Amino acid sequence: MALTPVPKAETDAAADEELVRRALFRDEAAVRAITTRYNRRLFRVARGILRNDAEAEDVVQETYVRAFTGLDMFRGDAAFGTWITRIAMNEALGRLRKQRPTVDWATYGENRTQAQIIEFPASAVSPDPEKTMAQGEIRVVLEKAIDQLPDSFRVVFVARVVEGMTVEETADLFNLKPETVKTRLHRARALLRDALESQLGPALTSTFPFGDRHCAAMTEKIVGLVCR
């Protein structure tokens, strides 16, 4: 069954249900729109579990293969975004189990049979090299701090704060109560504050430096205005 081509702008704005319907017939524009829409979320979920960029990208690819080859199994019982994210979560958890056979699965919720700040790798370069370097250094410190969070706190933090999912979406994804999501997020934030203060505290005393040259220049400027 052939589908009438749809302008890219309309495809990008289409609801998931329409994109899924078209993707069932291997409509290229619909497949592109779905992957563009969910690339970052799937990567972040997988990265939050595995704490490894390369592994997370592999999970994203495998998730799409499984999702598109089994798209006819999507019944709409949950939102498509939740369905495909669960696939990524299961794939990442399966890989984690191979690495850590004694992992406590309870920390990830009970939903095993269904299908986490981590930016999706991008090639965009800021026009300001110094700003880019500073942002990169801060991001590295933050990512390390997030990686050190307990598993159950980390995945909730990534879903809620990094990916911007609602409490309800996060609860549904990890099969948790909304109150549990809120509690884990609160504890994750507290742990992050402590970790960042420990790492960055000594550097804060030298933040916003006003070095000798600037200090001398300012002194001369004020003397000139006040004393002459």
Contacts in CASP RR format, 6 or more apart in sequence:
PFRMAT RR
TARGET T0000
AUTHOR 0000-0000-0000
METHOD contacts of the structure
MODEL  1
MALTPVPKAETDAAADEELVRRALFRDEAAVRAITTRYNRRLFRVARGIL
RNDAEAEDVVQETYVRAFTGLDMFRGDAAFGTWITRIAMNEALGRLRKQR
PTVDWATYGENRTQAQIIEFPASAVSPDPEKTMAQGEIRVVLEKAIDQLP
DSFRVVFVARVVEGMTVEETADLFNLKPETVKTRLHRARALLRDALESQL
GPALTSTFPFGDRHCAAMTEKIVGLVCR
1 25 0 8 1.000
2 25 0 8 1.000
3 22 0 8 1.000
3 25 0 8 1.000
3 27 0 8 1.000
5 29 0 8 1.000
6 14 0 8 1.000
6 22 0 8 1.000
6 29 0 8 1.000
8 29 0 8 1.000
11 19 0 8 1.000
11 29 0 8 1.000
11 30 0 8 1.000
11 32 0 8 1.000
11 33 0 8 1.000
12 33 0 8 1.000
12 36 0 8 1.000
14 30 0 8 1.000
14 33 0 8 1.000
16 34 0 8 1.000
16 37 0 8 1.000
16 79 0 8 1.000
16 80 0 8 1.000
16 81 0 8 1.000
17 80 0 8 1.000
18 30 0 8 1.000
19 30 0 8 1.000
19 33 0 8 1.000
19 34 0 8 1.000
19 37 0 8 1.000
19 80 0 8 1.000
20 30 0 8 1.000
20 34 0 8 1.000
20 71 0 8 1.000
20 74 0 8 1.000
20 80 0 8 1.000
21 30 0 8 1.000
22 29 0 8 1.000
22 30 0 8 1.000
23 30 0 8 1.000
23 31 0 8 1.000
23 34 0 8 1.000
23 68 0 8 1.000
23 71 0 8 1.000
24 71 0 8 1.000
24 72 0 8 1.000
31 68 0 8 1.000
35 64 0 8 1.000
38 81 0 8 1.000
38 84 0 8 1.000
38 85 0 8 1.000
39 60 0 8 1.000
39 120 0 8 1.000
40 119 0 8 1.000
40 120 0 8 1.000
40 163 0 8 1.000
41 81 0 8 1.000
41 85 0 8 1.000
41 163 0 8 1.000
41 165 0 8 1.000
42 59 0 8 1.000
42 60 0 8 1.000
42 63 0 8 1.000
42 84 0 8 1.000
42 85 0 8 1.000
42 88 0 8 1.000
43 56 0 8 1.000
43 57 0 8 1.000
43 60 0 8 1.000
43 118 0 8 1.000
43 120 0 8 1.000
43 121 0 8 1.000
44 116 0 8 1.000
44 117 0 8 1.000
44 118 0 8 1.000
44 120 0 8 1.000
44 158 0 8 1.000
44 159 0 8 1.000
44 162 0 8 1.000
44 163 0 8 1.000
45 85 0 8 1.000
45 88 0 8 1.000
45 89 0 8 1.000
45 92 0 8 1.000
45 116 0 8 1.000
45 155 0 8 1.000
45 158 0 8 1.000
45 159 0 8 1.000
45 163 0 8 1.000
46 55 0 8 1.000
46 56 0 8 1.000
46 59 0 8 1.000
46 60 0 8 1.000
46 63 0 8 1.000
46 88 0 8 1.000
46 89 0 8 1.000
46 91 0 8 1.000
46 92 0 8 1.000
46 116 0 8 1.000
47 53 0 8 1.000
47 56 0 8 1.000
47 116 0 8 1.000
47 118 0 8 1.000
47 158 0 8 1.000
48 56 0 8 1.000
48 92 0 8 1.000
48 116 0 8 1.000
48 118 0 8 1.000
48 146 0 8 1.000
48 147 0 8 1.000
48 154 0 8 1.000
48 155 0 8 1.000
48 158 0 8 1.000
49 89 0 8 1.000
49 92 0 8 1.000
49 93 0 8 1.000
49 96 0 8 1.000
49 108 0 8 1.000
49 116 0 8 1.000
49 151 0 8 1.000
49 155 0 8 1.000
50 56 0 8 1.000
50 59 0 8 1.000
50 92 0 8 1.000
50 95 0 8 1.000
50 96 0 8 1.000
51 147 0 8 1.000
53 121 0 8 1.000
55 92 0 8 1.000
55 95 0 8 1.000
56 92 0 8 1.000
56 118 0 8 1.000
57 121 0 8 1.000
59 88 0 8 1.000
59 91 0 8 1.000
59 92 0 8 1.000
59 95 0 8 1.000
60 88 0 8 1.000
62 91 0 8 1.000
63 84 0 8 1.000
63 87 0 8 1.000
63 88 0 8 1.000
63 91 0 8 1.000
66 87 0 8 1.000
66 91 0 8 1.000
67 74 0 8 1.000
67 83 0 8 1.000
67 84 0 8 1.000
67 87 0 8 1.000
74 80 0 8 1.000
74 83 0 8 1.000
76 83 0 8 1.000
78 86 0 8 1.000
78 114 0 8 1.000
78 172 0 8 1.000
79 169 0 8 1.000
82 169 0 8 1.000
82 172 0 8 1.000
82 173 0 8 1.000
83 114 0 8 1.000
83 115 0 8 1.000
84 115 0 8 1.000
85 115 0 8 1.000
85 173 0 8 1.000
86 111 0 8 1.000
86 114 0 8 1.000
86 115 0 8 1.000
86 173 0 8 1.000
87 115 0 8 1.000
88 115 0 8 1.000
89 108 0 8 1.000
89 115 0 8 1.000
89 173 0 8 1.000
89 174 0 8 1.000
90 112 0 8 1.000
90 114 0 8 1.000
90 115 0 8 1.000
93 105 0 8 1.000
93 108 0 8 1.000
93 112 0 8 1.000
96 103 0 8 1.000
97 103 0 8 1.000
97 105 0 8 1.000
103 151 0 8 1.000
104 151 0 8 1.000
105 112 0 8 1.000
107 150 0 8 1.000
107 151 0 8 1.000
107 152 0 8 1.000
108 151 0 8 1.000
108 152 0 8 1.000
108 155 0 8 1.000
108 174 0 8 1.000
109 174 0 8 1.000
109 175 0 8 1.000
109 176 0 8 1.000
110 175 0 8 1.000
111 174 0 8 1.000
111 175 0 8 1.000
116 154 0 8 1.000
116 155 0 8 1.000
116 156 0 8 1.000
116 157 0 8 1.000
116 158 0 8 1.000
116 159 0 8 1.000
116 162 0 8 1.000
116 163 0 8 1.000
117 142 0 8 1.000
117 143 0 8 1.000
117 146 0 8 1.000
117 158 0 8 1.000
117 161 0 8 1.000
117 162 0 8 1.000
118 143 0 8 1.000
118 146 0 8 1.000
118 158 0 8 1.000
118 162 0 8 1.000
119 139 0 8 1.000
125 132 0 8 1.000
126 132 0 8 1.000
126 135 0 8 1.000
141 196 0 8 1.000
141 199 0 8 1.000
141 200 0 8 1.000
142 196 0 8 1.000
145 192 0 8 1.000
145 195 0 8 1.000
145 196 0 8 1.000
145 199 0 8 1.000
146 154 0 8 1.000
146 157 0 8 1.000
146 158 0 8 1.000
146 192 0 8 1.000
147 154 0 8 1.000
148 195 0 8 1.000
149 157 0 8 1.000
149 188 0 8 1.000
149 191 0 8 1.000
149 192 0 8 1.000
150 191 0 8 1.000
152 184 0 8 1.000
153 184 0 8 1.000
153 185 0 8 1.000
153 187 0 8 1.000
153 188 0 8 1.000
153 191 0 8 1.000
154 188 0 8 1.000
155 174 0 8 1.000
156 170 0 8 1.000
156 174 0 8 1.000
156 176 0 8 1.000
156 181 0 8 1.000
156 184 0 8 1.000
156 185 0 8 1.000
156 188 0 8 1.000
157 184 0 8 1.000
157 185 0 8 1.000
157 188 0 8 1.000
157 189 0 8 1.000
157 192 0 8 1.000
159 165 0 8 1.000
159 169 0 8 1.000
159 170 0 8 1.000
159 173 0 8 1.000
159 174 0 8 1.000
160 167 0 8 1.000
160 170 0 8 1.000
160 181 0 8 1.000
160 185 0 8 1.000
161 185 0 8 1.000
161 189 0 8 1.000
165 173 0 8 1.000
167 178 0 8 1.000
167 181 0 8 1.000
167 182 0 8 1.000
168 178 0 8 1.000
170 176 0 8 1.000
170 181 0 8 1.000
171 177 0 8 1.000
171 178 0 8 1.000
171 180 0 8 1.000
171 181 0 8 1.000
174 181 0 8 1.000
176 184 0 8 1.000
210 218 0 8 1.000
END
